[in-house]
Amino acid sequence: MNTQFSNYQAVILANGEYPSHEVPLSILQQAAYLACCDGAANACVANGFTPDAIVGDGDSLSDEVRMRFADRIHRISEQETNDLTKTVTYLRSIGKHYIAIVGATGLREDHTLGNISLLMEYMRMGVQVAMFTDYGVFIPCNGKQQFACSEGQQVSIFNFGAKHFVGDGLRYPIYDFTNWWQGTLNECIKKVITIDADGDYLLYFKHVE
């Protein structure tokens, strides 16, 4: 799985803390299609970007944004899912299955944790997704995966029920973690690492400084 932003069909700007690191900012700048989660469109426009779609109930939009981009607002008022999930679902409905997410963390820890956990659901929906923050990238995975990385790059592995973990290119051996903390603070010792497991897991790569 390649996490380079040039491979993504769409970028979602969520309504968390607006990105400041060069990696998520570059993803925004290179977006082929930019979808905003409701009120995130306000920050999107304020920072000089033009949304291709705005998804949500529209209640958080400024009057200016609501009027200026009325032709691309997709109102979904149901409350069973959050705006991030509504936006992913909308993008999938128009054939975009490779999605980068930025701005989904910060401000509130409960929303941050909820958004990160939803990555596993998106993968199970058939969407290839990665969440880029100001500090690193979260990637939901299943089975055997290879990743290009830098030697010394920090990586953490969070188990979502997978078994029979095997890793190559990591400083510390991996096993069938039963608690999330057990797979944290590992390190890449090769330029390509391989992780194999029966089931789902979540990877976090820290940005290389």
mmCIF file of the C-alpha atoms, coordinates in Angstrom:
data_MODEL
# 
_entry.id   MODEL 
# 
loop_
_atom_site.group_PDB 
_atom_site.id 
_atom_site.type_symbol 
_atom_site.label_atom_id 
_atom_site.label_alt_id 
_atom_site.label_comp_id 
_atom_site.label_asym_id 
_atom_site.label_entity_id 
_atom_site.label_seq_id 
_atom_site.pdbx_PDB_ins_code 
_atom_site.Cartn_x 
_atom_site.Cartn_y 
_atom_site.Cartn_z 
_atom_site.occupancy 
_atom_site.B_iso_or_equiv 
_atom_site.pdbx_formal_charge 
_atom_site.auth_seq_id 
_atom_site.auth_comp_id 
_atom_site.auth_asym_id 
_atom_site.auth_atom_id 
_atom_site.pdbx_PDB_model_num 
ATOM 1   C CA . MET A 1 1   ? 0.000   0.000   0.000  1.00 0.00 ? 1   MET A CA 1 
ATOM 2   C CA . ASN A 1 2   ? 1.440   3.346   -1.004 1.00 0.00 ? 2   ASN A CA 1 
ATOM 3   C CA . THR A 1 3   ? 0.645   6.379   1.148  1.00 0.00 ? 3   THR A CA 1 
ATOM 4   C CA . GLN A 1 4   ? 1.790   9.024   -1.319 1.00 0.00 ? 4   GLN A CA 1 
ATOM 5   C CA . PHE A 1 5   ? -0.891  11.680  -1.720 1.00 0.00 ? 5   PHE A CA 1 
ATOM 6   C CA . SER A 1 6   ? -0.571  11.686  -5.518 1.00 0.00 ? 6   SER A CA 1 
ATOM 7   C CA . ASN A 1 7   ? -2.243  8.264   -5.607 1.00 0.00 ? 7   ASN A CA 1 
ATOM 8   C CA . TYR A 1 8   ? -5.463  9.351   -3.907 1.00 0.00 ? 8   TYR A CA 1 
ATOM 9   C CA . GLN A 1 9   ? -8.584  10.083  -5.925 1.00 0.00 ? 9   GLN A CA 1 
ATOM 10  C CA . ALA A 1 10  ? -9.962  12.424  -3.270 1.00 0.00 ? 10  ALA A CA 1 
ATOM 11  C CA . VAL A 1 11  ? -8.975  14.271  -0.108 1.00 0.00 ? 11  VAL A CA 1 
ATOM 12  C CA . ILE A 1 12  ? -11.305 14.893  2.824  1.00 0.00 ? 12  ILE A CA 1 
ATOM 13  C CA . LEU A 1 13  ? -10.821 17.925  5.053  1.00 0.00 ? 13  LEU A CA 1 
ATOM 14  C CA . ALA A 1 14  ? -12.499 17.120  8.377  1.00 0.00 ? 14  ALA A CA 1 
ATOM 15  C CA . ASN A 1 15  ? -13.625 19.645  10.962 1.00 0.00 ? 15  ASN A CA 1 
ATOM 16  C CA . GLY A 1 16  ? -10.895 19.058  13.531 1.00 0.00 ? 16  GLY A CA 1 
ATOM 17  C CA . GLU A 1 17  ? -7.747  21.105  13.984 1.00 0.00 ? 17  GLU A CA 1 
ATOM 18  C CA . TYR A 1 18  ? -6.672  22.649  10.679 1.00 0.00 ? 18  TYR A CA 1 
ATOM 19  C CA . PRO A 1 19  ? -3.364  21.131  9.462  1.00 0.00 ? 19  PRO A CA 1 
ATOM 20  C CA . SER A 1 20  ? -0.083  22.980  9.955  1.00 0.00 ? 20  SER A CA 1 
ATOM 21  C CA . HIS A 1 21  ? 2.521   20.345  8.999  1.00 0.00 ? 21  HIS A CA 1 
ATOM 22  C CA . GLU A 1 22  ? 3.899   20.293  5.468  1.00 0.00 ? 22  GLU A CA 1 
ATOM 23  C CA . VAL A 1 23  ? 2.703   16.735  4.780  1.00 0.00 ? 23  VAL A CA 1 
ATOM 24  C CA . PRO A 1 24  ? -1.065  17.241  5.257  1.00 0.00 ? 24  PRO A CA 1 
ATOM 25  C CA . LEU A 1 25  ? -0.796  20.722  3.755  1.00 0.00 ? 25  LEU A CA 1 
ATOM 26  C CA . SER A 1 26  ? 0.841   19.244  0.641  1.00 0.00 ? 26  SER A CA 1 
ATOM 27  C CA . ILE A 1 27  ? -1.960  16.711  0.412  1.00 0.00 ? 27  ILE A CA 1 
ATOM 28  C CA . LEU A 1 28  ? -4.500  19.531  0.439  1.00 0.00 ? 28  LEU A CA 1 
ATOM 29  C CA . GLN A 1 29  ? -2.577  21.445  -2.211 1.00 0.00 ? 29  GLN A CA 1 
ATOM 30  C CA . GLN A 1 30  ? -2.328  18.432  -4.526 1.00 0.00 ? 30  GLN A CA 1 
ATOM 31  C CA . ALA A 1 31  ? -5.900  17.186  -4.063 1.00 0.00 ? 31  ALA A CA 1 
ATOM 32  C CA . ALA A 1 32  ? -7.532  16.082  -7.308 1.00 0.00 ? 32  ALA A CA 1 
ATOM 33  C CA . TYR A 1 33  ? -10.920 16.303  -5.598 1.00 0.00 ? 33  TYR A CA 1 
ATOM 34  C CA . LEU A 1 34  ? -11.450 18.044  -2.255 1.00 0.00 ? 34  LEU A CA 1 
ATOM 35  C CA . ALA A 1 35  ? -14.447 17.182  -0.073 1.00 0.00 ? 35  ALA A CA 1 
ATOM 36  C CA . CYS A 1 36  ? -15.147 19.007  3.188  1.00 0.00 ? 36  CYS A CA 1 
ATOM 37  C CA . CYS A 1 37  ? -16.999 17.714  6.222  1.00 0.00 ? 37  CYS A CA 1 
ATOM 38  C CA . ASP A 1 38  ? -19.667 20.372  6.722  1.00 0.00 ? 38  ASP A CA 1 
ATOM 39  C CA . GLY A 1 39  ? -18.131 23.252  8.734  1.00 0.00 ? 39  GLY A CA 1 
ATOM 40  C CA . ALA A 1 40  ? -14.600 22.347  7.595  1.00 0.00 ? 40  ALA A CA 1 
ATOM 41  C CA . ALA A 1 41  ? -15.513 24.179  4.403  1.00 0.00 ? 41  ALA A CA 1 
ATOM 42  C CA . ASN A 1 42  ? -15.223 27.472  6.305  1.00 0.00 ? 42  ASN A CA 1 
ATOM 43  C CA . ALA A 1 43  ? -11.551 26.840  7.093  1.00 0.00 ? 43  ALA A CA 1 
ATOM 44  C CA . CYS A 1 44  ? -10.993 25.409  3.618  1.00 0.00 ? 44  CYS A CA 1 
ATOM 45  C CA . VAL A 1 45  ? -12.144 28.606  1.916  1.00 0.00 ? 45  VAL A CA 1 
ATOM 46  C CA . ALA A 1 46  ? -10.454 30.860  4.496  1.00 0.00 ? 46  ALA A CA 1 
ATOM 47  C CA . ASN A 1 47  ? -7.129  29.195  3.654  1.00 0.00 ? 47  ASN A CA 1 
ATOM 48  C CA . GLY A 1 48  ? -7.500  29.706  -0.085 1.00 0.00 ? 48  GLY A CA 1 
ATOM 49  C CA . PHE A 1 49  ? -8.835  26.307  -1.179 1.00 0.00 ? 49  PHE A CA 1 
ATOM 50  C CA . THR A 1 50  ? -11.969 25.579  -3.172 1.00 0.00 ? 50  THR A CA 1 
ATOM 51  C CA . PRO A 1 51  ? -14.065 22.573  -2.111 1.00 0.00 ? 51  PRO A CA 1 
ATOM 52  C CA . ASP A 1 52  ? -15.447 20.276  -4.787 1.00 0.00 ? 52  ASP A CA 1 
ATOM 53  C CA . ALA A 1 53  ? -18.044 18.935  -2.367 1.00 0.00 ? 53  ALA A CA 1 
ATOM 54  C CA . ILE A 1 54  ? -19.363 19.840  1.082  1.00 0.00 ? 54  ILE A CA 1 
ATOM 55  C CA . VAL A 1 55  ? -21.098 17.000  2.916  1.00 0.00 ? 55  VAL A CA 1 
ATOM 56  C CA . GLY A 1 56  ? -23.243 17.253  6.056  1.00 0.00 ? 56  GLY A CA 1 
ATOM 57  C CA . ASP A 1 57  ? -26.357 18.965  7.334  1.00 0.00 ? 57  ASP A CA 1 
ATOM 58  C CA . GLY A 1 58  ? -24.955 22.416  6.464  1.00 0.00 ? 58  GLY A CA 1 
ATOM 59  C CA . ASP A 1 59  ? -25.721 23.954  9.844  1.00 0.00 ? 59  ASP A CA 1 
ATOM 60  C CA . SER A 1 60  ? -22.074 24.813  10.544 1.00 0.00 ? 60  SER A CA 1 
ATOM 61  C CA . LEU A 1 61  ? -21.427 26.665  7.290  1.00 0.00 ? 61  LEU A CA 1 
ATOM 62  C CA . SER A 1 62  ? -20.971 30.407  7.229  1.00 0.00 ? 62  SER A CA 1 
ATOM 63  C CA . ASP A 1 63  ? -23.557 32.330  5.228  1.00 0.00 ? 63  ASP A CA 1 
ATOM 64  C CA . GLU A 1 64  ? -20.904 33.301  2.702  1.00 0.00 ? 64  GLU A CA 1 
ATOM 65  C CA . VAL A 1 65  ? -19.768 29.709  2.104  1.00 0.00 ? 65  VAL A CA 1 
ATOM 66  C CA . ARG A 1 66  ? -23.345 28.412  2.026  1.00 0.00 ? 66  ARG A CA 1 
ATOM 67  C CA . MET A 1 67  ? -24.315 30.895  -0.684 1.00 0.00 ? 67  MET A CA 1 
ATOM 68  C CA . ARG A 1 68  ? -21.094 30.770  -2.695 1.00 0.00 ? 68  ARG A CA 1 
ATOM 69  C CA . PHE A 1 69  ? -20.953 26.983  -2.894 1.00 0.00 ? 69  PHE A CA 1 
ATOM 70  C CA . ALA A 1 70  ? -24.657 26.134  -2.849 1.00 0.00 ? 70  ALA A CA 1 
ATOM 71  C CA . ASP A 1 71  ? -24.243 24.018  -5.983 1.00 0.00 ? 71  ASP A CA 1 
ATOM 72  C CA . ARG A 1 72  ? -21.917 21.522  -4.277 1.00 0.00 ? 72  ARG A CA 1 
ATOM 73  C CA . ILE A 1 73  ? -23.461 21.102  -0.838 1.00 0.00 ? 73  ILE A CA 1 
ATOM 74  C CA . HIS A 1 74  ? -24.741 17.564  -0.257 1.00 0.00 ? 74  HIS A CA 1 
ATOM 75  C CA . ARG A 1 75  ? -27.032 17.705  2.755  1.00 0.00 ? 75  ARG A CA 1 
ATOM 76  C CA . ILE A 1 76  ? -27.332 14.507  4.761  1.00 0.00 ? 76  ILE A CA 1 
ATOM 77  C CA . SER A 1 77  ? -29.281 15.166  7.919  1.00 0.00 ? 77  SER A CA 1 
ATOM 78  C CA . GLU A 1 78  ? -29.423 11.698  9.524  1.00 0.00 ? 78  GLU A CA 1 
ATOM 79  C CA . GLN A 1 79  ? -27.634 11.438  12.870 1.00 0.00 ? 79  GLN A CA 1 
ATOM 80  C CA . GLU A 1 80  ? -26.638 7.751   12.881 1.00 0.00 ? 80  GLU A CA 1 
ATOM 81  C CA . THR A 1 81  ? -23.195 8.545   11.455 1.00 0.00 ? 81  THR A CA 1 
ATOM 82  C CA . ASN A 1 82  ? -20.826 11.492  11.765 1.00 0.00 ? 82  ASN A CA 1 
ATOM 83  C CA . ASP A 1 83  ? -19.872 13.934  9.004  1.00 0.00 ? 83  ASP A CA 1 
ATOM 84  C CA . LEU A 1 84  ? -16.616 12.102  8.246  1.00 0.00 ? 84  LEU A CA 1 
ATOM 85  C CA . THR A 1 85  ? -18.465 8.861   7.563  1.00 0.00 ? 85  THR A CA 1 
ATOM 86  C CA . LYS A 1 86  ? -21.075 10.697  5.491  1.00 0.00 ? 86  LYS A CA 1 
ATOM 87  C CA . THR A 1 87  ? -18.286 12.200  3.393  1.00 0.00 ? 87  THR A CA 1 
ATOM 88  C CA . VAL A 1 88  ? -16.510 8.871   2.878  1.00 0.00 ? 88  VAL A CA 1 
ATOM 89  C CA . THR A 1 89  ? -19.832 7.276   1.908  1.00 0.00 ? 89  THR A CA 1 
ATOM 90  C CA . TYR A 1 90  ? -20.578 10.079  -0.558 1.00 0.00 ? 90  TYR A CA 1 
ATOM 91  C CA . LEU A 1 91  ? -17.151 9.748   -2.188 1.00 0.00 ? 91  LEU A CA 1 
ATOM 92  C CA . ARG A 1 92  ? -17.567 6.001   -2.498 1.00 0.00 ? 92  ARG A CA 1 
ATOM 93  C CA . SER A 1 93  ? -20.954 6.564   -4.171 1.00 0.00 ? 93  SER A CA 1 
ATOM 94  C CA . ILE A 1 94  ? -19.290 8.619   -6.919 1.00 0.00 ? 94  ILE A CA 1 
ATOM 95  C CA . GLY A 1 95  ? -16.580 6.032   -7.512 1.00 0.00 ? 95  GLY A CA 1 
ATOM 96  C CA . LYS A 1 96  ? -13.749 7.401   -5.385 1.00 0.00 ? 96  LYS A CA 1 
ATOM 97  C CA . HIS A 1 97  ? -12.289 4.537   -3.350 1.00 0.00 ? 97  HIS A CA 1 
ATOM 98  C CA . TYR A 1 98  ? -8.779  5.886   -2.636 1.00 0.00 ? 98  TYR A CA 1 
ATOM 99  C CA . ILE A 1 99  ? -9.094  8.644   -0.048 1.00 0.00 ? 99  ILE A CA 1 
ATOM 100 C CA . ALA A 1 100 ? -6.730  10.700  2.106  1.00 0.00 ? 100 ALA A CA 1 
ATOM 101 C CA . ILE A 1 101 ? -8.129  12.365  5.229  1.00 0.00 ? 101 ILE A CA 1 
ATOM 102 C CA . VAL A 1 102 ? -6.658  15.459  6.885  1.00 0.00 ? 102 VAL A CA 1 
ATOM 103 C CA . GLY A 1 103 ? -7.873  17.661  9.737  1.00 0.00 ? 103 GLY A CA 1 
ATOM 104 C CA . ALA A 1 104 ? -9.600  14.796  11.565 1.00 0.00 ? 104 ALA A CA 1 
ATOM 105 C CA . THR A 1 105 ? -7.704  15.044  14.866 1.00 0.00 ? 105 THR A CA 1 
ATOM 106 C CA . GLY A 1 106 ? -7.146  17.678  17.531 1.00 0.00 ? 106 GLY A CA 1 
ATOM 107 C CA . LEU A 1 107 ? -9.573  19.993  19.361 1.00 0.00 ? 107 LEU A CA 1 
ATOM 108 C CA . ARG A 1 108 ? -11.471 17.151  21.083 1.00 0.00 ? 108 ARG A CA 1 
ATOM 109 C CA . GLU A 1 109 ? -9.887  13.864  22.095 1.00 0.00 ? 109 GLU A CA 1 
ATOM 110 C CA . ASP A 1 110 ? -13.185 11.941  21.918 1.00 0.00 ? 110 ASP A CA 1 
ATOM 111 C CA . HIS A 1 111 ? -13.745 12.990  18.320 1.00 0.00 ? 111 HIS A CA 1 
ATOM 112 C CA . THR A 1 112 ? -10.111 12.195  17.519 1.00 0.00 ? 112 THR A CA 1 
ATOM 113 C CA . LEU A 1 113 ? -10.376 8.664   18.905 1.00 0.00 ? 113 LEU A CA 1 
ATOM 114 C CA . GLY A 1 114 ? -13.708 8.100   17.195 1.00 0.00 ? 114 GLY A CA 1 
ATOM 115 C CA . ASN A 1 115 ? -12.392 9.272   13.818 1.00 0.00 ? 115 ASN A CA 1 
ATOM 116 C CA . ILE A 1 116 ? -9.286  7.078   14.065 1.00 0.00 ? 116 ILE A CA 1 
ATOM 117 C CA . SER A 1 117 ? -11.336 3.994   14.949 1.00 0.00 ? 117 SER A CA 1 
ATOM 118 C CA . LEU A 1 118 ? -13.633 4.622   11.979 1.00 0.00 ? 118 LEU A CA 1 
ATOM 119 C CA . LEU A 1 119 ? -10.728 3.985   9.610  1.00 0.00 ? 119 LEU A CA 1 
ATOM 120 C CA . MET A 1 120 ? -11.251 0.279   10.186 1.00 0.00 ? 120 MET A CA 1 
ATOM 121 C CA . GLU A 1 121 ? -14.895 0.586   9.145  1.00 0.00 ? 121 GLU A CA 1 
ATOM 122 C CA . TYR A 1 122 ? -13.961 2.432   5.962  1.00 0.00 ? 122 TYR A CA 1 
ATOM 123 C CA . MET A 1 123 ? -11.506 -0.311  5.023  1.00 0.00 ? 123 MET A CA 1 
ATOM 124 C CA . ARG A 1 124 ? -14.260 -2.878  5.534  1.00 0.00 ? 124 ARG A CA 1 
ATOM 125 C CA . MET A 1 125 ? -16.484 -0.774  3.247  1.00 0.00 ? 125 MET A CA 1 
ATOM 126 C CA . GLY A 1 126 ? -13.951 -1.349  0.460  1.00 0.00 ? 126 GLY A CA 1 
ATOM 127 C CA . VAL A 1 127 ? -12.292 2.078   0.675  1.00 0.00 ? 127 VAL A CA 1 
ATOM 128 C CA . GLN A 1 128 ? -8.499  2.455   0.729  1.00 0.00 ? 128 GLN A CA 1 
ATOM 129 C CA . VAL A 1 129 ? -7.980  5.285   3.173  1.00 0.00 ? 129 VAL A CA 1 
ATOM 130 C CA . ALA A 1 130 ? -5.196  6.931   5.175  1.00 0.00 ? 130 ALA A CA 1 
ATOM 131 C CA . MET A 1 131 ? -5.482  9.657   7.808  1.00 0.00 ? 131 MET A CA 1 
ATOM 132 C CA . PHE A 1 132 ? -2.686  12.231  7.800  1.00 0.00 ? 132 PHE A CA 1 
ATOM 133 C CA . THR A 1 133 ? -2.132  14.358  10.920 1.00 0.00 ? 133 THR A CA 1 
ATOM 134 C CA . ASP A 1 134 ? 0.484   16.957  11.835 1.00 0.00 ? 134 ASP A CA 1 
ATOM 135 C CA . TYR A 1 135 ? 2.571   14.165  13.363 1.00 0.00 ? 135 TYR A CA 1 
ATOM 136 C CA . GLY A 1 136 ? 2.076   11.054  11.269 1.00 0.00 ? 136 GLY A CA 1 
ATOM 137 C CA . VAL A 1 137 ? -0.274  8.874   9.249  1.00 0.00 ? 137 VAL A CA 1 
ATOM 138 C CA . PHE A 1 138 ? -2.759  6.152   10.274 1.00 0.00 ? 138 PHE A CA 1 
ATOM 139 C CA . ILE A 1 139 ? -3.357  3.309   7.812  1.00 0.00 ? 139 ILE A CA 1 
ATOM 140 C CA . PRO A 1 140 ? -5.945  0.524   8.328  1.00 0.00 ? 140 PRO A CA 1 
ATOM 141 C CA . CYS A 1 141 ? -4.688  -2.856  7.135  1.00 0.00 ? 141 CYS A CA 1 
ATOM 142 C CA . ASN A 1 142 ? -5.666  -6.457  6.638  1.00 0.00 ? 142 ASN A CA 1 
ATOM 143 C CA . GLY A 1 143 ? -3.451  -9.467  6.012  1.00 0.00 ? 143 GLY A CA 1 
ATOM 144 C CA . LYS A 1 144 ? 0.004   -9.107  4.494  1.00 0.00 ? 144 LYS A CA 1 
ATOM 145 C CA . GLN A 1 145 ? 1.165   -5.584  3.658  1.00 0.00 ? 145 GLN A CA 1 
ATOM 146 C CA . GLN A 1 146 ? 4.440   -3.941  2.622  1.00 0.00 ? 146 GLN A CA 1 
ATOM 147 C CA . PHE A 1 147 ? 5.355   -0.317  3.260  1.00 0.00 ? 147 PHE A CA 1 
ATOM 148 C CA . ALA A 1 148 ? 8.145   1.910   2.022  1.00 0.00 ? 148 ALA A CA 1 
ATOM 149 C CA . CYS A 1 149 ? 9.656   3.802   4.953  1.00 0.00 ? 149 CYS A CA 1 
ATOM 150 C CA . SER A 1 150 ? 12.860  5.398   6.204  1.00 0.00 ? 150 SER A CA 1 
ATOM 151 C CA . GLU A 1 151 ? 15.349  3.626   8.416  1.00 0.00 ? 151 GLU A CA 1 
ATOM 152 C CA . GLY A 1 152 ? 14.765  4.827   11.944 1.00 0.00 ? 152 GLY A CA 1 
ATOM 153 C CA . GLN A 1 153 ? 11.176  5.906   11.242 1.00 0.00 ? 153 GLN A CA 1 
ATOM 154 C CA . GLN A 1 154 ? 8.858   5.321   14.191 1.00 0.00 ? 154 GLN A CA 1 
ATOM 155 C CA . VAL A 1 155 ? 5.902   2.985   13.696 1.00 0.00 ? 155 VAL A CA 1 
ATOM 156 C CA . SER A 1 156 ? 3.132   1.661   15.955 1.00 0.00 ? 156 SER A CA 1 
ATOM 157 C CA . ILE A 1 157 ? 0.786   -1.268  15.407 1.00 0.00 ? 157 ILE A CA 1 
ATOM 158 C CA . PHE A 1 158 ? -2.723  -1.436  16.900 1.00 0.00 ? 158 PHE A CA 1 
ATOM 159 C CA . ASN A 1 159 ? -4.455  -4.800  16.811 1.00 0.00 ? 159 ASN A CA 1 
ATOM 160 C CA . PHE A 1 160 ? -8.142  -5.049  15.888 1.00 0.00 ? 160 PHE A CA 1 
ATOM 161 C CA . GLY A 1 161 ? -8.564  -8.778  16.474 1.00 0.00 ? 161 GLY A CA 1 
ATOM 162 C CA . ALA A 1 162 ? -5.858  -10.102 14.144 1.00 0.00 ? 162 ALA A CA 1 
ATOM 163 C CA . LYS A 1 163 ? -3.861  -13.253 14.877 1.00 0.00 ? 163 LYS A CA 1 
ATOM 164 C CA . HIS A 1 164 ? -0.516  -14.753 13.852 1.00 0.00 ? 164 HIS A CA 1 
ATOM 165 C CA . PHE A 1 165 ? 1.451   -11.518 13.481 1.00 0.00 ? 165 PHE A CA 1 
ATOM 166 C CA . VAL A 1 166 ? 4.778   -11.735 11.664 1.00 0.00 ? 166 VAL A CA 1 
ATOM 167 C CA . GLY A 1 167 ? 6.954   -8.727  10.858 1.00 0.00 ? 167 GLY A CA 1 
ATOM 168 C CA . ASP A 1 168 ? 10.100  -8.051  8.848  1.00 0.00 ? 168 ASP A CA 1 
ATOM 169 C CA . GLY A 1 169 ? 12.142  -4.862  8.971  1.00 0.00 ? 169 GLY A CA 1 
ATOM 170 C CA . LEU A 1 170 ? 11.103  -3.863  12.495 1.00 0.00 ? 170 LEU A CA 1 
ATOM 171 C CA . ARG A 1 171 ? 13.455  -3.325  15.429 1.00 0.00 ? 171 ARG A CA 1 
ATOM 172 C CA . TYR A 1 172 ? 11.241  -5.196  17.886 1.00 0.00 ? 172 TYR A CA 1 
ATOM 173 C CA . PRO A 1 173 ? 9.418   -8.491  17.237 1.00 0.00 ? 173 PRO A CA 1 
ATOM 174 C CA . ILE A 1 174 ? 5.639   -8.341  16.966 1.00 0.00 ? 174 ILE A CA 1 
ATOM 175 C CA . TYR A 1 175 ? 3.091   -10.787 18.298 1.00 0.00 ? 175 TYR A CA 1 
ATOM 176 C CA . ASP A 1 176 ? -0.671  -11.079 18.848 1.00 0.00 ? 176 ASP A CA 1 
ATOM 177 C CA . PHE A 1 177 ? -1.094  -7.911  20.922 1.00 0.00 ? 177 PHE A CA 1 
ATOM 178 C CA . THR A 1 178 ? -4.042  -7.897  23.326 1.00 0.00 ? 178 THR A CA 1 
ATOM 179 C CA . ASN A 1 179 ? -3.712  -4.234  24.363 1.00 0.00 ? 179 ASN A CA 1 
ATOM 180 C CA . TRP A 1 180 ? -3.134  -1.257  22.082 1.00 0.00 ? 180 TRP A CA 1 
ATOM 181 C CA . TRP A 1 181 ? -0.056  0.011   23.941 1.00 0.00 ? 181 TRP A CA 1 
ATOM 182 C CA . GLN A 1 182 ? 1.823   -3.244  23.333 1.00 0.00 ? 182 GLN A CA 1 
ATOM 183 C CA . GLY A 1 183 ? 2.427   -2.508  19.655 1.00 0.00 ? 183 GLY A CA 1 
ATOM 184 C CA . THR A 1 184 ? 3.501   1.102   20.022 1.00 0.00 ? 184 THR A CA 1 
ATOM 185 C CA . LEU A 1 185 ? 6.964   2.669   19.706 1.00 0.00 ? 185 LEU A CA 1 
ATOM 186 C CA . ASN A 1 186 ? 8.490   0.247   17.216 1.00 0.00 ? 186 ASN A CA 1 
ATOM 187 C CA . GLU A 1 187 ? 11.004  1.347   14.590 1.00 0.00 ? 187 GLU A CA 1 
ATOM 188 C CA . CYS A 1 188 ? 11.763  0.616   10.941 1.00 0.00 ? 188 CYS A CA 1 
ATOM 189 C CA . ILE A 1 189 ? 15.259  -0.785  10.389 1.00 0.00 ? 189 ILE A CA 1 
ATOM 190 C CA . LYS A 1 190 ? 14.841  -1.322  6.625  1.00 0.00 ? 190 LYS A CA 1 
ATOM 191 C CA . LYS A 1 191 ? 13.561  0.846   3.778  1.00 0.00 ? 191 LYS A CA 1 
ATOM 192 C CA . VAL A 1 192 ? 10.671  -1.592  3.279  1.00 0.00 ? 192 VAL A CA 1 
ATOM 193 C CA . ILE A 1 193 ? 8.856   -3.347  6.101  1.00 0.00 ? 193 ILE A CA 1 
ATOM 194 C CA . THR A 1 194 ? 6.452   -6.268  5.841  1.00 0.00 ? 194 THR A CA 1 
ATOM 195 C CA . ILE A 1 195 ? 3.666   -7.102  8.274  1.00 0.00 ? 195 ILE A CA 1 
ATOM 196 C CA . ASP A 1 196 ? 1.555   -10.227 7.953  1.00 0.00 ? 196 ASP A CA 1 
ATOM 197 C CA . ALA A 1 197 ? -1.426  -11.199 10.119 1.00 0.00 ? 197 ALA A CA 1 
ATOM 198 C CA . ASP A 1 198 ? -4.757  -12.965 9.892  1.00 0.00 ? 198 ASP A CA 1 
ATOM 199 C CA . GLY A 1 199 ? -7.216  -10.109 10.373 1.00 0.00 ? 199 GLY A CA 1 
ATOM 200 C CA . ASP A 1 200 ? -7.357  -6.345  10.781 1.00 0.00 ? 200 ASP A CA 1 
ATOM 201 C CA . TYR A 1 201 ? -4.827  -3.971  12.322 1.00 0.00 ? 201 TYR A CA 1 
ATOM 202 C CA . LEU A 1 202 ? -4.007  -0.272  12.247 1.00 0.00 ? 202 LEU A CA 1 
ATOM 203 C CA . LEU A 1 203 ? -0.563  1.172   11.536 1.00 0.00 ? 203 LEU A CA 1 
ATOM 204 C CA . TYR A 1 204 ? 0.791   4.576   12.518 1.00 0.00 ? 204 TYR A CA 1 
ATOM 205 C CA . PHE A 1 205 ? 3.922   5.987   10.890 1.00 0.00 ? 205 PHE A CA 1 
ATOM 206 C CA . LYS A 1 206 ? 5.461   9.098   12.408 1.00 0.00 ? 206 LYS A CA 1 
ATOM 207 C CA . HIS A 1 207 ? 6.446   11.742  9.852  1.00 0.00 ? 207 HIS A CA 1 
ATOM 208 C CA . VAL A 1 208 ? 10.161  11.818  9.122  1.00 0.00 ? 208 VAL A CA 1 
ATOM 209 C CA . GLU A 1 209 ? 11.639  15.116  10.268 1.00 0.00 ? 209 GLU A CA 1 
# 
